[in-house]
Amino acid sequence: MNSYIEEKQGDFENILDFFKKDISSLRTGRANPAILEGVFVEAYGVKTPLNGVANINVLDSQSLTVAPWDKNIIKDVEKAIVDADLGFGVVNDGDKLRLTVPQMTEENRKDLVKKLNEKMEKSRISVRQLRDDIKDNIEKDEKDKEITEDDKFSFIKELDEKIRAFNDEIKAVRDAKESDIMTI
């Protein structure tokens, strides 16, 4: 691997990690605590992530429990979950909340796949921008006579192979998530 790609290796990993984290919040029809990652609770005058004020547990494939550490904020937690409009049935048991994940319809699944494809395209755009940055560095060094023209072409060829492999990796992650979404 050439030094231009090695220099940006962390950026490649960041793009993939962000994509994985971004799609983890997409519902798959099964209860998953990651669905609640974007929920913030207004408690003690501060907006706090839900997992910062409560334990989130999976009961079965269709239900979660949310148990606030401080029982006095259970109404705030309930309000935050309802306001997040995730489509859950929320039942307040007094000391914890039970969330029921509704069965997904075929239409819901197709909408989620569209969102998944949009998120994948954003990741691919980031990869293209990173490729352009690396290519610009290679061309600049060739222009400044730091590398030969042959080196430039071999570095760009290696870069294109890396980009192709990386896009395949993003697509594999996307395909696995689509399979989860479409599984009934």
CORQUITA-V257737 format. One line per field, one symbol per residue. psi: psi as a letter, one per 40 degrees, with the letter a starting at -180 (. if undefined). A space follows every 50 residues. Layout:
psi->???
//
This chain:
psi->hidddddeddddddddddddddedehieeihhdddedehhhghfeihiid eeeihhihdaeeiiihhidheeeddddddddddefeeihhhhedeihhhh hiiiiddddddddddddddddddddddddddddddddddddddefdiidd dddddddddddddddddddddddddddddddeh.
//
